[in-house]
Amino acid sequence: MSHADTGVRVAGTWLALAAIVLAAALVFHGPIAPGHDVQMQRIADGSLRWAVVHWAAAASLSFFAIASLIALTAGSRLTREWWTLSAWALLPVGALWTVTTAVAEATVMYNAAVTGNRAVYESWLMFAEGNANGFAVMALAFTVIAANEARSQDGVTPSWASSIAAAAGLASFAGWALGMWLGFSFGSAIWVVGSIVMCLWLVWFGVSLARVEAARASVRRDAPSGA
């Protein structure tokens, strides 16, 4: 099995694992509350759940970074074009930005909400919200990756599924922009739904990469060489 085949299989495995964990975290996280006071009270009321969800999110974001770094070094079809190469390169940047938000929310912000320390909570909230914009970067990267799969003859998921995933990635980005940048409360719900749909496709995509690339490598290995 070639280096590229191995790289795609391993990247797909990490990608699927990351998407499963992130989808579960998003389900239990839910939309972001429109007001800081409401969000702080929500954390205090469900403190253990909040901590677990954000540690899980931190783990999934780390897995996404691993998957993207492997894909970038595999030299496979996944990074053949400049736009897909750029998308896979954006993933670890967005993931590492956002993982700092997840860790901050699982530790210092969680403790500040439970103890009612508003000054600490609001100070760290500004840091967390700034770095969380990495999620929007990831959504755009996934949109490009899914759109490329939809148009690729070598795609491992059906074109319709990849197209839906690309639309979901755009919805995730748009929801984030509407909710976090423009202050529209409904944007957060769009972000959550779009992100979950995107993650479901990423699980399919990752598992398919691991299985299909292995099958293709087996066919190439068993094929008789030319005279």
C-alpha positions, 0 to 999 in steps of 0.5 A: 500500500502506497504512502498516499493510500495509507495517509487517506485511510488514516486521515479518514479514520480520524476525520470520522472519529472527530465528526462523531464526537463533535456532532454529539457535543453539538447536540448537547450544547444546543444554540448559544443563548442570546444574552451573556447573563442567560448563557452564564446561568445556563452554564451554572444550571447544567455545569457538569454537562457543560464541562463534559460537552466542551472537553468533548468538543476540544477532543474532536477539534484536536482530532480534526487537526490530526486528520487535516495534517495527515491529509496534507502530508499524504500527497493524495487526490484530496489535496490535488487542487489549490482550493482543496489544498487550501481548505485542508490547510485551513482546518488545523488553523480553525481547529486550534483557534476553536479548541482554546475556546472549548478548553476555556469554557470547560475550565475557567468560564465554567468555574466563574459561572458556577461561583457567580464571578461575573467579572472573570466570566465576562473577561474570558468570554471575550477571549472565547468568542474571539477564538471561536471564530475558528469554527467559521473558518472550519465551516468554510473549509468543509464547504470547499472539501464537500463541494469538491467531492460533489464534482469529483469523479473519484468521490467516495460519497454520492454527489447529492450527499456531498452537495447537501454537506456543502450547503450545510457547511455554508449554513453553518458559516452563515448561522455563525455570522448571523448569530455571533457577528450580527447579533441575530438570535436565530443565527445560532440555531442555524449554526447548530443544525448546519454543523450537525448535518455537516458532521454527519456527512463527515462521518460518512466521508471519513469512513468511506475514505478509509474503506474505499481507499483500502479497496482501491489499494487492494485492486491495484496490488492484485492487478497483473503488471503489464508485460 
